[in-house]
Amino acid sequence: MLATETLKVKLRQHNLLDDEHFKKLIDDECKLLTSKQLSIMVGLKGDAALRKQRSKGRSLFPYCKVGRRIFYPVDEIVKMLHKNKVYAQLR
């Protein structure tokens, strides 16, 4: 038996989540946002600005890419927002 044969992952249909369970997992347990949800949260008109930032390698927020889908972890976004907080200074 070759070493590469032991590293192969076997996918079985009953081990995969269907779309409904996947959406429930994202919404309830993982606390992940889609690009559209994040754009609404930070007050952008659409998710095009986030897409452009990712494509240029200048994303302000950390993200995860699963296949072609992009997710933003809420806890990382909150940390990033608090880290970049600017306080107003009186003159």
NORWOHU-V292208 format. One record per residue. N is the residue number from 1. PHI is phi in degrees with one decimal (NA if undefined). OMEGA is omega in degrees with one decimal (none if undefined). Layout:
N_PHI_OMEGA ; N_PHI_OMEGA
This chain:
1_NA_178.6 ; 2_-80.7_-179.7 ; 3_-64.6_-179.1 ; 4_-69.6_179.2 ; 5_-68.3_-179.4 ; 6_-76.5_-178.2 ; 7_-91.3_-179.5 ; 8_-69.2_178.2 ; 9_-99.3_178.3 ; 10_-101.9_178.1 ; 11_-95.0_176.7 ; 12_-122.3_-175.6 ; 13_-57.4_-176.8 ; 14_-74.0_177.2 ; 15_-88.9_-176.2 ; 16_-90.6_177.0 ; 17_-85.5_173.0 ; 18_-80.7_-173.9 ; 19_-60.5_-179.0 ; 20_-64.8_179.5 ; 21_-67.9_178.3 ; 22_-64.2_178.4 ; 23_-63.7_178.6 ; 24_-63.7_178.7 ; 25_-62.2_179.7 ; 26_-66.2_-175.5 ; 27_-71.9_-171.4 ; 28_-97.1_-167.8 ; 29_-104.4_-171.8 ; 30_-84.9_-177.7 ; 31_56.5_176.5 ; 32_-111.6_176.6 ; 33_-114.2_171.0 ; 34_-82.8_178.4 ; 35_-60.0_-179.3 ; 36_-64.6_179.4 ; 37_-64.3_179.0 ; 38_-66.4_179.6 ; 39_-62.7_176.3 ; 40_-66.4_-177.6 ; 41_-63.1_-177.6 ; 42_-94.1_173.0 ; 43_85.5_175.5 ; 44_-90.0_178.8 ; 45_-68.4_-179.8 ; 46_-156.9_-177.6 ; 47_-90.2_-178.9 ; 48_-63.4_180.0 ; 49_-64.7_178.0 ; 50_-65.5_179.0 ; 51_-62.1_-179.4 ; 52_-65.7_177.6 ; 53_-60.4_179.6 ; 54_-64.0_-176.4 ; 55_-67.0_179.3 ; 56_-91.3_179.6 ; 57_74.1_-178.0 ; 58_-122.6_-177.5 ; 59_-64.6_178.0 ; 60_-74.1_-175.8 ; 61_-116.2_175.4 ; 62_-68.2_-178.8 ; 63_-141.5_177.7 ; 64_-118.6_178.3 ; 65_-114.8_178.0 ; 66_-120.3_-173.7 ; 67_65.5_177.5 ; 68_-102.5_-177.0 ; 69_-93.7_-179.2 ; 70_-114.6_178.1 ; 71_-131.7_177.3 ; 72_-113.5_177.8 ; 73_-70.0_-175.4 ; 74_-60.8_-177.6 ; 75_-63.0_177.8 ; 76_-69.3_178.9 ; 77_-66.3_179.5 ; 78_-62.6_177.3 ; 79_-60.5_-178.9 ; 80_-64.3_179.2 ; 81_-64.9_179.1 ; 82_-69.1_-179.9 ; 83_-66.7_-176.7 ; 84_-99.5_-179.2 ; 85_-68.6_178.8 ; 86_-118.3_-179.3 ; 87_-96.3_176.4 ; 88_-73.0_179.1 ; 89_-113.6_178.7 ; 90_-76.4_179.4 ; 91_-90.3_none
